[in-house]
Amino acid sequence: MRSILCPIDGAKTLDDRLETALALARVTQGHVSVQIASPFAELAVWEPFGGAALTAEVIDQVRQEDAALAARVDARLAGQDVPFDVVQTARAPIPAAYAGSRFADVVVTSLADPLVEELALGVRSPVLAVPQGKPLLDFAGPVMIAWDGGIESAHALRAALPLLAQASAVHLVMVEEKADALPALDAAAYLSRHDIHAETHAIAPNGPIAATLLETAGRLGAGLIVMGLFGRSRLRELLLGGVSRAMLDKSAVPLLLAH
């Protein structure tokens, strides 16, 4: 994960994203591309009775704010030990992230971002989403993989290999209806070929599956949860699978998501 895309804006989650991206770059000897997106074309809509002049003023104000944000981020990262660049684009945030992720190994964002669902469902790269106020700074702790045997879970597992190799312990957790169900042995065998020796857990659900996963992550001391994101469309109007939606809404642990 040496090519790290970090879309930002002036929101409260700015520090969470930047600090996580920097920490990840240090672990992987990577490069951070900070992306600032403002959809000027969407703002430049002609309105009658003088609205165009007002819109021009708004666009100019947004340009100035973006330039100031870019300057602050550039000055902040200049003193770090991580190579970086700051890119401004006139695209809307989601199309900009889709374009920027074409050559990204991972996209860093926040679970508090209202666009996190659309971002994770649309990009081909895995998405590392951190809770607000809880940047992921230590990649050496235990990692939990939420395994359900599906394509999304397998994709997430493969995408997470560089991080799993850093972890002190890897736990493959499968929530089963039956307590004696077989654990994720095939996934564990795959990881073993990469010198990652995971412990498997087949757990009976204790209430909703998402709640069981989060409870298990807490018990295992996991600092990161790897999971496939299930959804049938990029459109936000269509709901994610119930477990995916609940994990995005309730997780206090960073999530590495893949669709």
N, C-alpha and C positions, 0 to 999 in steps of 0.2 A: 504494500500500500504506500507507494512512494509518490504518487500523484494525488494530492488531496485538494478537493474543491470545497471551499467554505463560503457559501452565499451569506451575506450579512445585510442588515439594515440598521437603523438607529434604535432598534428595540432593546428592551432590558436584557435580552438573551445574547447580546453582542459578546460580552466577556466569556460566557459559557462556550460559545462556538470557537472563538479565537484561541482560548486556552486549551481546549480539547484538541483542536487542529495542530497547535504547536507541540503539545505533548506527544501526539501520534507521530508527527514528523520526526521528533527526536528519536523515538523508538525504531522507526522504519528507515531513518536517514532519508526522509522524504522532502517534498517541496509543497508549500501551501499556496494555492491560488485563491485569493480573496476576491469575491465577486459582488459588485454593487449594481443592482438592476433597478432601473426606473423607466416605466413605459411612457416615454414622452409622446409617442404617436397616439396613445390612448387619451392623453391629456389634451392634445391639440385637436379638439373637436369644435367645429364652428357652431356658435350659438348666436341667435339674433339679438338685437338691441345691445350691442357692445360686449357680448360675452366673449368674443374672440380676444379682445384686448385683455380681459381679465384672465383668460386661459394663458395667454402669453406671459403674464406676470407670474402665474402659478408655476409654469414651466421654468422660468428663470429662477424662481425661488428654489425649486427642487434641484435644479442644476447646481446652484450654489451650496445647498445642503449636502448634496452628494460629493461635491468637490472637497468640502470641508471634512466630511467623514473619511474620504479617501486619504486626505492629508494626515488626519489623526492616526488612522490605521498604519499608514506607511511609516510615520514617525515612531509609532509604538513598536512595530515589528523590526525596525531597522537595528535596534539594539539586541535582538534575539539571535540565537545561534542556529537559525533555520532559514534556508533560502525561501523566498516568497516573491509574489507579485500581486499587485492590486489592479483589478480590471473593472472598468465602468462600462455598462452596456445600456442601450436605450430600449432593450426588450423588457417585457414583463417578467417578474421573478421566476415563474415556472418555466416558460419557454427558454429563458436565459440559463436556468439550471440544467434543463434537458440538453441544450447545446454544449454547455460547459462540461457536462459529465461524460461526453463522448470519449475524452482522453483522461478521465479521472478513475482512479482505483477505488475511491470512496468519497462520499459526500457527507460533510459534517453539518448538522443542523440541530434544532432544539425540538424537544417534544412539545414545548409550549407554542411553537409556530403553528398558526392555523393552516398553513400549507403543507405540513409535514406528511399528511396522508397522500395528497396528490403527488408530492415529490417522490415519496417512496414507491408509489405504484407506477410512476412514469419513467424513472431513470433506470438504466441498465446496471449502473454501479450499485453496490451496497450503500446503505445510508446509515450513518452513525448518528443517532438522535439522543441527546442528553437532556435530563430533566432541568427545569429552570433553577439556577442557583447551584447546580451540581455538575460542574465540568468533570470530564473523565481525565484524570491526570496520571493515574497509575495503571499500567497495562500488565502488571506482574501478578495481580491477584487471581482468584478463582473465576472461571467463566462457566456459565450455564447455557447449554444449548436446549432450546425448547423443541423437541423432536416429535413430529407426528407422522413421519414416513412419507410425506408428500414431496412434490417437486420443489415447492417453495422452500421447505426445510432443508432439502439437499443443496439447493443453490446457496442458501445462507451459510450452511456449514462449509462449503467449498470456499466461499468468499471470505470467510473468517479465518482461514488457515494461518495467515501471518500473525494474527492476534492470538490464536490458540497456541501457537508455538511459544509465545511470550508468557503464557499463563502458568501460575503455580499449580493449578489443578483444572481439569476440564470435566464437567459433569453433563452427561447426556440424559435428559429427563423426558420421559414419555408418560403422559397422564393416561391411565388405562381404566376402563370400566371394571376390569377384573384385577384383583390384587396380584394374581399369579400369572399375569400376561408376560410374554417374553419381552425383554428390554430391546433397545435399538442396537442389536449386535452387528448388523451390517454396517451401520454408520460408524460404530466403534472400530470395526475391522478396517474401514477406509482410513480413519484417522491414524491407526497404528502404522499404516504404510508411510505415513508422513512423520513418524516418530512422535506422535501425540497419543498418549495413552489415557483414554477417557474412562471414567467410571460411569456405568450405566445405572439408571434408576427407573423402575416401573412403579408409578405411584397411583393409587386410587384417588379419584377426585374428592376433594373436601369442599363441596360447594361448587361454584362456577370454575371452569378450567383455568381461566385467567387468574383468579384468586389463588388457586392451587399452585400455579406456576410462580406467582410472586411470593407466596408464602415459602415455597421450596427454595427460591433464590435467596431469600433472607436467611433461611436455616443453613444453607450451604456457604453463606458469606460471599455470594457472587457479586463482583463489581461490574459485570457486563452480562447481558442476556442476548444470545444469538437466536434469531427466529425468522422464519419465513413469513412474509406478509401476504395474506390471502385476500384477493379482491378481483372482481370480474371485469372491472373497467377503470380507466384512469379518471373518469368523471367523478367529482366529489359528490354529486347527487346520488350516486349508487353506493350503498353501504358496503363497508368491508365485512369480512367474516366477523362473527361476534367476538371471538377470542382476540383477533387482531385489534379490533376497535377498543376493547376493554384494556388491552395492554398499552396502547397508545395513550389512553385517557388516564390510566391509574399507575403506571409504572414509576417508581421512584429510583429505578436502576437504569442506567443507559442501555439502549437497545441497538443492536446491529441488525438492520432489517434488509431483507432481499425479497424481490418479487419474481 
